[in-house]
Amino acid sequence: MTVSSNDQLAPWSLSELMAVELAKRLRNDDVSIMGTASTIPQVACRLAQLTHAPDLYSIAGGTCSVNPNLGPVVASCGDYDLLRADTSLSLNDVVLLEGRADVLTVFFAGGLQIDAFGNCNLVSVGDWNHPAMRGPGTVGLPFLSRVGRILIYTQSHNTRTFVERVDFMSGPGFLRGPADWKAADLPGGGPQLVVTPLCTMGFDPETLRMRLETVHPGVEVDQVRAATGFDLVIPKLVPTTPEPTSEQLSIIRALDTNGLLKGK
């Protein structure tokens, strides 16, 4: 936990910083969707709605609730408390919407593995016949290729999570690079952002490989490089991620009265 220079009385956590970084990328005309274990994106969406994007629509995948009130923040999008929302949809309607490139503009994604081109794996790690680890399955990730922007988040930044090539592609990013991406002619915009406890990353417009954008306060570039299992594109100058402001923290803390984000 770090003490913010904006307010010495308001220490912030890495999870709160990650929520702020995601919120910055949300626009007023966005329609976003997230999966079950999505506490950080939940907070990011509500923070954006209460600041710069009041008309943002947010769909919580587990309950299919639209614009949940989030007071208090819950650990899972499958929590019944999220039904305190503007409305809720049927699961069938949500699945149909996920296939509509003209409706959904943002998909929050993650995985057991994430590779250099932003492909995500939620299925299995290791040999397919004898996997070392099994995940929950593809869930909604196959629809990533149809949404406008993919925002990836993970609370694990190590060489097991960030690999050169995923063992199973359950959520397509930029596939295997520019040639595959161009040949596929997919309607979506591909991955745009990756937020971790160490840094914020984007993608090089030419190679489509993951590129370091900022390092979080107290983190060194070499630390990020060592924790990443592929050659990360690193610019000559890498700025530090801005700390959360007092206003942002006040909004987050008013929502997160159980402190789910504060201690991580």
C-alpha positions in Angstrom: 0.0 0.0 0.0 1.3 3.5 -0.9 0.5 6.9 0.4 -0.8 9.3 -2.2 0.9 12.6 -2.6 -2.5 14.1 -3.4 -3.8 13.3 0.1 -1.4 12.1 2.8 -4.4 10.9 4.9 -5.7 8.6 2.0 -3.4 5.6 1.3 -4.4 3.8 -1.8 -4.1 0.2 -2.8 -3.0 -1.3 -6.1 -6.5 -2.6 -6.8 -7.8 1.0 -6.4 -5.1 2.2 -8.7 -6.0 -0.4 -11.3 -9.7 0.6 -11.1 -8.8 4.2 -11.7 -6.6 3.2 -14.7 -9.5 1.2 -16.3 -12.0 4.0 -15.6 -9.9 6.5 -17.5 -10.4 4.4 -20.7 -14.2 4.4 -20.5 -16.2 6.8 -22.6 -19.6 8.4 -22.2 -21.0 6.4 -25.1 -19.6 3.0 -24.1 -21.6 -0.2 -23.5 -19.4 -2.5 -21.4 -19.6 -6.1 -20.2 -17.6 -8.1 -17.7 -17.5 -11.6 -16.3 -17.9 -13.1 -12.9 -14.8 -12.2 -10.9 -14.9 -8.6 -11.8 -14.7 -6.4 -8.7 -12.1 -4.1 -10.2 -14.1 -3.5 -13.5 -17.3 -3.0 -11.5 -15.7 -0.2 -9.6 -14.0 1.2 -12.7 -17.4 1.5 -14.5 -19.2 3.1 -11.5 -16.3 5.5 -11.0 -16.5 6.5 -14.7 -20.3 7.0 -14.4 -19.9 9.2 -11.4 -17.2 11.4 -13.0 -16.7 11.8 -16.7 -19.0 9.2 -18.3 -22.5 9.4 -16.8 -24.2 7.8 -19.8 -21.9 4.7 -19.8 -23.8 1.4 -19.7 -22.3 -1.4 -17.7 -23.5 -5.1 -17.8 -22.5 -7.4 -15.0 -22.2 -10.8 -16.7 -23.1 -13.1 -13.7 -26.4 -11.5 -12.9 -27.0 -9.8 -16.3 -27.7 -6.6 -14.3 -27.4 -3.3 -16.1 -25.8 -0.4 -14.2 -25.7 -2.0 -10.8 -25.6 0.6 -7.9 -22.6 -1.0 -6.2 -23.2 0.0 -2.7 -21.4 -1.9 -1.3 -19.1 -3.4 -3.8 -19.4 -7.2 -4.0 -16.8 -9.8 -4.9 -18.6 -11.4 -7.8 -20.9 -10.4 -10.6 -23.0 -13.4 -9.7 -24.0 -11.8 -6.3 -27.7 -11.1 -6.0 -26.9 -7.6 -4.5 -26.0 -6.5 -8.1 -29.7 -6.8 -9.0 -30.1 -3.4 -7.3 -29.6 -1.9 -10.7 -31.3 0.1 -13.4 -32.6 -3.2 -14.9 -31.6 -6.8 -15.6 -31.5 -8.9 -18.8 -32.0 -12.5 -19.5 -28.9 -14.6 -20.0 -30.1 -15.4 -23.6 -30.3 -11.6 -24.3 -26.8 -11.0 -22.9 -25.3 -13.8 -25.1 -27.0 -12.4 -28.2 -25.6 -8.9 -27.3 -22.1 -10.3 -26.9 -22.3 -11.3 -30.6 -23.4 -7.8 -31.7 -20.4 -5.7 -32.8 -22.7 -2.7 -33.1 -23.8 -2.8 -29.5 -21.0 -3.7 -27.1 -18.0 -1.4 -27.2 -15.9 -2.6 -24.2 -15.2 -6.2 -22.9 -13.3 -6.6 -19.7 -11.2 -9.7 -20.0 -8.5 -11.7 -18.2 -7.2 -15.2 -18.1 -4.9 -17.9 -16.5 -2.6 -16.9 -19.3 -2.2 -13.8 -21.4 0.2 -13.7 -24.3 2.2 -11.1 -26.2 -0.7 -10.3 -28.6 -3.3 -10.1 -25.9 -4.9 -13.5 -26.4 -6.4 -14.9 -23.2 -6.7 -18.4 -21.9 -9.3 -19.4 -19.4 -9.5 -23.1 -20.3 -6.3 -25.1 -19.4 -2.6 -24.7 -18.9 -0.1 -27.3 -20.2 -0.7 -30.3 -22.4 -4.3 -30.6 -23.5 -4.6 -34.3 -22.5 -2.9 -33.8 -19.1 -3.2 -30.2 -18.2 -1.4 -28.8 -15.2 -4.3 -26.5 -14.4 -7.9 -26.2 -15.5 -9.9 -23.0 -15.7 -13.6 -22.3 -15.8 -13.8 -22.6 -19.6 -14.3 -20.2 -22.4 -17.3 -18.4 -20.8 -17.9 -15.3 -23.0 -14.4 -14.8 -24.2 -14.9 -16.1 -27.7 -16.9 -12.9 -28.3 -13.8 -10.7 -27.8 -13.3 -10.5 -31.5 -16.6 -8.7 -32.0 -16.4 -5.9 -29.5 -14.9 -2.4 -30.1 -12.2 -2.5 -27.4 -10.8 -5.2 -25.1 -9.6 -4.0 -21.7 -7.5 -6.7 -20.0 -6.9 -6.8 -16.3 -5.2 -9.3 -13.9 -4.0 -9.2 -10.4 -1.1 -11.6 -11.2 1.9 -10.2 -13.1 4.4 -13.0 -13.5 5.9 -15.3 -16.1 3.2 -17.9 -15.6 0.5 -15.5 -16.5 2.2 -13.5 -19.2 3.5 -16.0 -21.7 4.7 -15.7 -25.3 1.9 -17.9 -26.6 -1.2 -19.1 -24.7 -1.7 -22.9 -24.4 -5.3 -22.5 -25.4 -6.9 -19.4 -27.0 -10.3 -19.0 -25.4 -10.3 -15.3 -25.9 -8.8 -13.9 -29.2 -6.7 -10.8 -29.0 -4.5 -9.9 -32.0 -4.2 -13.7 -32.8 -0.6 -14.4 -34.0 0.2 -10.9 -35.1 -0.5 -8.4 -38.0 -0.8 -11.0 -40.8 -3.3 -13.2 -38.9 -5.3 -10.2 -37.6 -5.6 -8.7 -41.1 -6.5 -12.0 -42.7 -9.2 -12.7 -40.1 -11.0 -9.5 -40.9 -12.7 -9.4 -37.5 -15.3 -6.7 -36.7 -13.8 -5.9 -33.3 -11.0 -3.5 -32.4 -8.8 -5.9 -30.5 -7.1 -5.4 -27.1 -6.4 -1.8 -26.2 -5.1 -1.9 -22.6 -3.7 -4.3 -20.0 -3.6 -3.3 -16.3 -1.7 -5.2 -13.7 -0.4 -4.6 -10.2 2.9 -3.5 -11.7 2.0 -1.4 -14.8 -0.3 -0.3 -17.5 0.4 -1.7 -21.0 -1.0 -1.1 -24.5 -0.1 -2.6 -27.9 2.4 -1.5 -30.6 0.4 -0.3 -33.6 2.8 -2.0 -36.1 3.7 -5.3 -34.5 0.6 -5.6 -32.3 2.7 -6.9 -29.5 2.2 -5.7 -25.9 3.9 -2.4 -25.1 4.7 -0.9 -21.7 3.0 2.4 -21.2 3.5 3.3 -17.5 4.9 1.7 -14.4 3.1 2.1 -11.2 4.7 4.2 -8.4 7.6 2.4 -6.9 7.9 -0.1 -9.7 11.0 -0.2 -12.0 11.0 -1.1 -15.7 13.4 -4.0 -15.1 10.9 -5.4 -12.6 8.2 -5.5 -15.2 10.5 -7.0 -17.8 11.6 -9.8 -15.4 8.0 -10.6 -14.5 6.9 -10.9 -18.2 7.4 -14.1 -20.1 8.0 -12.5 -23.5 9.9 -9.6 -25.0 7.8 -6.7 -24.0 8.0 -3.6 -26.3 9.5 -0.9 -24.0 9.8 2.7 -25.1 12.9 4.8 -24.2 10.9 6.8 -21.8 8.3 5.1 -19.6 6.4 7.5 -17.3 5.0 6.7 -13.9 1.3 5.9 -13.6 -0.5 8.9 -12.0 -1.7 8.3 -8.4 -5.4 8.3 -7.7 -6.8 11.7 -6.7 -8.6 12.4 -3.5 -11.8 12.7 -5.4 -11.4 9.3 -7.1 -10.5 7.7 -3.8 -13.5 9.3 -2.0 -15.9 7.9 -4.7 -14.3 4.4 -4.6 -14.3 4.3 -0.7 -18.0 5.4 -0.7 -18.8 2.4 -2.9 -16.4 -0.1 -1.4 -17.5 0.1 2.2 -16.4 -3.5 2.8 -12.9 -2.6 1.7 -12.6 -5.3 -1.0 -10.2 -3.2 -3.0 -8.5 -1.3 -0.2 -6.4 -4.2 1.2 -5.0 -5.5 -2.1 
